[in-house]
Every structure is written in C-alpha cells, then in structure tokens.
C-alpha cells in the first residue's frame, strides 16, 4: 500500500465510521459499467464540499489492489450489484490530489514534481521491471502493463486547481493539460480515469487537450445525479433519525435539480445541521462572500438586472455553452451566471435552461455579498421587507402600497416594470424577508390558471398563508376577485388555517401612488 499507488481503504473506513454516513456506494456500479469502455474517461465537477473527495476515497477502497475491502461494503447498496465481486480490489489505483502538488512544487514545476513522486512508489513496487530504466511516468506505466498485463485506475482530485489558483499562468495550465493528455489519452494501461473538481474540462479554443473526457457537471450530471448531493428521501430519513424539521431543512438546503432528481440537497450543510441540531449557513461559512461579490459586481450588460430577478425568486435564461470553464475569461453575462452554477451559488434546470437561487442559505450569501457596497438601492429594499411583511400580516393595504412604491423607486434603474411578470419579480424582492418563515412559490398551478405568488408558511412558523395576485393597470379589487373566482386557495393542498388574499395593482399612469393593495382574510377548514 502506498500514498499514491494503491492507497488502500482507510479513507472510506473513516467515512462509514462517521456519525452520519449516507450510502452512496451505488456510484461504484456506475463506474463499473464504464471500466474499459470508450466512456472510461470521467470528469465529475461539483461545488466545494459536495462530497467529491469522499467519493474518490470510496472508489480507491473498492478498486485498490492489495487490500481486502469486502467487509467494508457489507450491507451497502453496491454489495447487491452483480458487478461487485468482478472489480473488487482488482486494479492498481493511482490517486492524485492536485492541490497537494500545486502547494508543494515549485511554481512552474508541478507536473515534474508529481511525476517524480509517483515514479518513486512505482519503482518500489515494480523494481524488477523498472530497474536501470530512466523514463517518464507514462513510459513506466506502459512498461508495467506490457510486462504484467495490469491496468491502472486513475483517481484525480481537485483536477482544476491549476486553473482556479494559477489563473494568470497560461503556460502552466497548458503544460498541465498536455501532461494529463499524454498520461491518459489512448493509453492501454488506463482502465478508468475518474477526476473531480469544481469546473468542467478547460476549453482552449483549438487546444482541446482532454477532449476524451465525458463531462458530468452542475448543468447536467446524467447518471451521477443521485450522487451529486443528498436526495429528498435520504434527507427525510436523516430528519427522522435526528428529529429535525424536514420542511425547514428543505427551505434551507434543497434546490439543486436535475432531469430525474428534482430535489438535491447540499450534503455539507445537511450533515452540519443534523450534527449541530440547528439551521444555519454552514456551506457558505467555509468561504468568504467576497468570492461571490467579485462575480455579481462584474460590468456585463443585463447582469445586474438578472441578479435582481434571481433575488426576487425569478428564474433567468442562461446560455451555458459559451463558458470557457475557467474563472478568468468572461465574454457575456451568461458566462458569469454559468460559473455561479458550477460554484453552487445558482441551481440550474437543463430542460428549461434557466438558473435560480436554490435555497435560503444561498439567498443569504447573495444578501451578504451585496451588503458591502454597489447594491445600495437593492439593500434598502431587502431591509424594508420585514416591515412590508408585517404590514401585510396586519392587513394594512395602504402601508403595503406605500412600501411597494418606495421599493419600485429604489430598483427602477435596474428593473423596469413592463408587465405582470416583472411586477411579480419586484414583489418577490420586496417580500425577501418572508423566506425566513415561508416557502415562496411563483405561478402555483391551481387548475384554473396560476396564482402569481404564494407564500406557504413553514409548519413551525405559526403564520397565515399568503395568496398574492398581481394586476398591471387594472385594480387591486379585481385581483382579489380573480383569486376567489378561480378558487386559487383550493390549490393549497393539505393547508388548514388562516389565508390572506393579497391583491396588488400597479398603475403605470400614476406618478405619485402607482401601487394599490387590498387584503382580505379567510379561513380554510380541514
């Protein structure tokens, strides 16, 4: 057993001994299906603290030759899979953490240092084959394969750290990508190459060094969806185990969605919440909000308006295809938004090609990033949202209308009212603080149309539900009447208790008091 060569199973052993371990061993069945196929080159990118390193330690424990890991996988999902015994501890594994090499090597000699470190271990294990031969890493691996017929599985963690932490060094980046291409591409000794990072494979125009890799990213995880974070069923089980409120957990940490799994939770935050028995910002606390601020402050046409729409609960269209998969080269606002998707600050729906703020934890991070300057008008709206909610709950329609007038004045330079959709976004922004105790649903299907905005209280909040209908150049009373005529409240399945019907109208011709608001209270029985 070595540090790079066949690192053994201690990392996985520590994972399953932890207070919370969610069984993700089904990932191994996915990689087994790809061993020695044309799809054996896998690049899985996810945000930080989304279990990437833990997955690699699990794969190392499963594939590494020289250790017996059968007992460690007893009772887990992979043990039931027909491929479990076929590949168990059958390969020489080379495990590389690129962050380590970047830290320890001289600034421009990362690949040289890596090569020597791994060759030292190979020379110890295969002394007879490699003795008296001076050769590079790829040549040594070819020789071992030729003499022994043994293939290697490559597990590469933080593969993109060179791109993230040496953004200015194009020479080092190209050298690094060329090194990986030579090491992995079309080499007969490669049974599987599985690398993880935050970013997908770097694009260099015509220089596509790693074009053999199949990419599984936050814009589409394909078969790895289930293993990107915690699923809803997994989180429900944890909430039962630790006696934690599931609805609250969902509002804080849910929101990442893919084609099959519509609810993927931030694993780091869920584990921390269960362990600490408290809901707070755990994932975002591991990195300063300055990182987010740098990107949302960039001067691209339409970016500020999109950020405001996102804060208002709206989904915005994003073209993810122009992004160069780095943190330096941005051409349009969509490149910035795509990076935020990969960093985990935005969720993404690949079917509609829209991005959104996934949950309360991330919304707070946007608020923190905007609070240090440059977003003064928006911050005034967010800070006033507590009073707006209080006035709404008190049924004070006139005060609500005045607050909305002020909010509109603040964001008018960024967000233009031109229809009910833009009004809906502004209302979502103005009621920003409501998300502390409510789940906001825009365009809730009712059977007879869509309710514009619904605020469903969390079970522990003890507050009434809000059904908000918006009108553009009509009347607030007509908005209330539409809620009643179309029976919008019947769509609140399972909800029992007080409901506030909130009708809001924006009169574009009125200069002094463009908003009007009518609030009515009803009660829904079981």
Residue pairs with C-beta under 8 A, 6 or more apart in sequence:
1 7
1 8
1 64
1 66
1 67
2 121
2 124
2 125
3 121
4 94
4 95
4 96
4 117
4 118
4 121
5 92
5 93
5 94
5 118
5 121
5 122
5 125
6 64
6 65
6 66
6 67
6 92
6 93
7 60
7 64
7 93
7 95
8 60
8 61
8 64
8 66
8 67
9 60
9 61
9 64
9 67
9 69
9 72
11 54
11 57
11 58
11 60
11 61
12 57
12 58
12 60
12 61
12 62
12 69
12 72
13 61
13 72
14 57
15 21
15 54
15 57
15 58
16 72
19 275
20 238
20 271
20 274
20 275
22 230
22 234
22 238
22 267
23 76
23 77
24 51
24 54
24 55
24 58
24 226
24 227
25 58
25 73
25 76
25 77
25 78
25 79
26 77
26 78
26 81
26 226
26 227
27 55
27 58
27 59
27 224
27 227
28 58
28 59
28 62
28 78
28 81
28 84
29 77
29 78
29 81
29 83
30 223
30 224
30 227
31 42
31 59
31 192
31 194
32 81
32 83
32 86
32 87
33 83
34 40
34 42
34 192
35 87
35 153
35 191
35 192
36 151
36 191
36 192
39 214
40 190
40 191
40 192
40 193
41 184
41 190
41 193
41 210
41 212
41 213
41 214
42 192
42 193
42 194
42 195
42 213
42 214
42 216
43 159
43 195
43 196
43 197
43 200
43 201
43 210
43 213
43 214
43 215
43 216
43 217
44 52
44 55
44 194
44 195
44 196
44 216
44 217
44 221
44 224
45 160
45 196
45 197
45 198
45 199
45 200
45 215
45 216
45 217
45 218
45 342
46 52
46 196
46 198
46 217
46 218
46 228
46 229
46 344
47 198
47 218
47 342
47 343
47 344
48 198
48 286
48 287
48 343
48 344
49 266
49 267
49 268
49 283
49 286
50 228
50 229
50 266
50 267
50 268
50 344
51 227
51 229
51 267
51 268
52 157
52 196
52 197
53 97
53 157
53 196
55 196
55 227
56 95
56 155
56 157
56 194
56 196
59 93
59 153
59 155
59 194
60 93
60 95
60 155
61 67
61 69
61 72
62 69
62 73
62 78
62 87
62 88
62 89
63 87
63 88
63 89
63 90
63 91
63 93
63 153
63 192
64 89
64 91
64 92
64 93
65 89
65 90
65 91
65 92
65 93
65 150
66 89
67 89
68 89
69 88
69 89
70 88
73 79
73 84
73 88
78 84
91 150
91 151
91 152
91 153
91 191
91 192
92 144
92 150
92 151
92 152
92 153
93 152
93 153
93 154
93 155
94 118
94 152
94 153
94 154
94 155
95 155
95 157
96 114
96 118
96 154
96 155
96 156
96 157
97 157
97 158
98 110
98 114
98 156
98 157
98 158
98 159
98 160
98 161
98 162
99 157
99 158
99 161
101 110
101 113
101 114
101 117
102 110
102 161
102 162
102 165
102 166
104 113
105 112
105 113
105 114
106 113
107 166
107 169
107 172
108 169
108 171
108 172
108 175
110 162
110 172
110 176
111 175
111 176
111 179
114 137
114 179
115 136
115 137
115 179
118 137
119 136
119 137
119 140
122 130
122 137
122 140
122 141
122 144
123 130
123 131
126 140
126 144
126 148
129 143
129 144
129 147
129 148
130 140
130 143
130 144
133 140
133 143
135 143
137 183
138 182
138 183
138 187
141 152
141 183
141 187
141 189
142 187
142 188
142 189
144 150
144 189
145 151
145 152
145 188
145 189
150 189
151 188
151 189
151 190
151 191
152 189
152 190
152 191
153 191
153 192
153 193
153 194
154 183
154 184
154 190
154 192
154 193
154 194
154 195
155 194
155 195
156 193
156 194
156 195
156 196
157 195
157 196
157 197
158 196
158 197
159 180
159 195
159 196
159 197
160 197
160 198
160 199
160 202
161 197
162 172
162 173
162 176
163 173
163 199
163 202
163 325
163 326
163 327
164 198
164 199
164 327
166 172
166 173
167 326
167 327
167 328
168 328
173 202
174 204
174 207
174 209
177 202
177 204
177 207
177 209
177 210
178 209
180 209
180 210
181 209
181 210
184 190
184 193
184 210
184 212
185 210
185 212
186 212
193 213
195 213
198 342
198 343
199 325
199 326
199 327
199 342
200 215
200 217
200 325
200 342
201 210
201 211
201 213
201 215
201 325
202 209
202 210
202 324
202 325
202 326
203 324
203 325
203 326
216 222
216 223
216 224
217 342
218 228
218 256
218 341
218 342
218 344
218 348
219 320
219 338
219 341
219 342
219 348
219 350
220 258
220 259
220 350
221 227
221 228
221 258
225 258
225 259
225 260
225 261
225 264
226 260
226 261
228 256
228 258
228 261
228 264
229 256
229 264
229 265
229 266
229 267
230 238
230 264
230 265
230 266
230 267
230 270
231 261
231 263
231 264
231 265
232 250
232 254
232 261
232 263
232 265
234 265
235 246
235 249
235 250
235 253
235 254
235 265
235 270
236 246
238 244
238 270
238 274
239 245
239 246
239 249
239 274
241 274
242 274
242 277
244 273
244 274
244 277
245 458
245 459
245 460
247 439
247 458
247 459
247 460
248 279
248 458
248 460
249 265
249 270
249 273
249 279
250 263
250 265
250 439
251 359
251 360
251 435
251 439
251 458
252 269
252 273
252 279
252 359
252 360
252 361
253 265
253 266
253 269
253 270
253 273
253 283
253 359
253 361
254 263
254 264
254 265
254 358
254 359
255 263
255 264
255 265
255 347
255 356
255 357
255 358
255 359
255 362
256 264
256 265
256 266
256 344
256 347
256 358
257 263
257 264
257 347
257 348
257 349
258 264
258 350
259 350
259 351
266 283
266 344
266 359
266 361
268 282
268 283
268 286
269 281
269 282
269 283
269 361
272 280
272 282
272 283
273 279
273 280
273 282
276 282
281 361
281 364
281 365
282 361
283 344
283 361
284 361
284 362
284 364
284 365
284 368
289 365
289 368
289 369
290 369
291 343
292 340
292 343
292 345
292 365
292 366
292 369
293 369
293 370
293 372
295 336
295 339
295 340
296 303
296 307
296 336
296 340
296 366
296 369
296 370
297 374
298 330
298 333
298 336
300 330
300 332
300 333
300 336
301 333
302 333
303 333
303 336
303 337
304 414
305 414
305 415
306 316
306 333
306 337
307 366
308 378
308 411
308 414
308 415
308 425
308 429
309 316
309 415
309 425
310 316
310 346
310 355
310 356
310 357
310 366
311 357
311 363
311 366
311 378
311 382
311 428
311 429
311 432
312 415
312 424
312 425
312 426
312 427
312 428
312 429
312 432
313 356
313 357
313 425
313 428
313 429
313 440
313 442
313 453
314 356
314 421
314 424
314 425
314 428
314 442
315 349
315 352
315 354
315 355
315 356
316 337
316 354
316 355
316 356
317 353
317 354
318 334
318 337
318 338
318 341
318 348
318 353
318 354
318 355
319 332
319 334
319 338
319 353
320 334
320 338
320 341
320 348
320 353
322 331
322 332
322 334
322 335
322 338
323 334
323 335
323 338
323 339
324 335
327 339
329 335
330 336
330 339
337 346
337 355
340 346
340 355
341 347
341 348
341 355
344 362
345 357
345 362
345 365
345 366
346 355
346 356
346 357
346 358
346 362
347 355
347 356
347 357
347 358
348 354
348 355
348 356
349 355
349 356
357 363
357 366
360 435
360 436
363 432
363 435
367 379
367 382
367 432
370 378
370 379
370 382
371 379
377 410
377 411
377 413
377 414
378 410
378 411
378 414
378 429
380 410
381 407
381 410
381 411
381 429
381 430
381 432
382 429
382 432
382 433
384 403
384 406
384 407
384 430
385 429
385 430
385 431
385 432
385 433
385 434
386 433
387 403
388 400
388 403
388 404
388 407
388 430
388 431
388 433
389 431
389 433
389 434
391 399
391 400
391 403
392 400
392 431
392 466
392 500
392 502
392 519
393 463
393 464
393 500
395 500
395 519
395 521
396 519
397 476
397 516
397 517
397 518
397 519
398 517
400 502
400 504
400 515
400 517
400 519
401 504
401 513
401 515
401 516
401 517
402 513
402 515
403 430
404 426
404 427
404 430
404 504
404 515
404 517
405 513
405 514
405 515
407 426
407 429
407 430
408 417
408 426
408 506
408 514
408 515
411 426
411 429
415 422
415 425
415 426
415 429
416 422
417 423
417 426
417 472
417 506
417 508
419 472
420 452
420 470
420 471
420 472
423 470
423 472
423 504
423 506
424 442
424 443
424 452
424 453
424 470
427 452
427 453
427 468
427 470
427 504
428 440
428 442
428 453
431 440
431 453
431 455
434 440
434 455
434 466
437 457
437 458
437 461
437 463
438 455
438 456
438 457
438 458
438 461
438 463
438 466
439 455
439 456
439 457
439 458
440 453
440 454
440 455
441 451
441 453
441 454
441 455
441 456
442 452
442 453
443 450
443 451
443 452
444 450
444 451
444 454
444 488
444 491
445 491
446 486
446 487
446 488
446 490
446 491
447 487
447 490
447 491
448 486
448 487
448 488
449 486
449 488
451 467
451 468
451 469
451 483
451 488
451 491
452 468
452 469
452 470
453 466
453 468
453 470
454 465
454 466
454 467
454 468
454 491
454 492
455 465
455 466
455 468
456 465
456 492
456 495
457 463
457 464
457 465
464 497
464 498
464 499
464 500
464 521
465 492
465 495
465 497
465 498
465 499
465 500
466 499
466 500
466 502
467 483
467 488
467 489
467 492
467 499
467 500
467 501
467 502
468 502
468 503
468 504
469 479
469 480
469 482
469 483
469 488
469 501
469 502
469 503
469 504
470 479
470 504
470 505
470 506
471 478
471 479
471 503
471 504
471 505
471 506
472 505
472 506
472 508
473 505
473 506
473 507
473 508
473 509
474 505
475 503
475 505
475 516
476 503
476 504
476 505
476 516
476 517
476 518
477 503
477 518
478 503
478 505
479 503
479 504
479 505
479 518
480 501
480 503
480 518
480 520
481 503
482 488
483 489
483 501
483 503
484 501
489 499
489 501
489 522
489 524
492 499
492 524
495 524
496 524
496 525
496 526
497 523
497 524
498 521
498 522
498 523
498 524
499 521
499 522
499 523
499 524
500 519
500 520
500 521
501 519
501 520
501 521
501 522
502 517
502 518
502 519
503 517
503 518
503 519
504 515
504 516
504 517
505 515
505 516
505 517
506 514
506 515
507 514
507 515
507 516
508 514
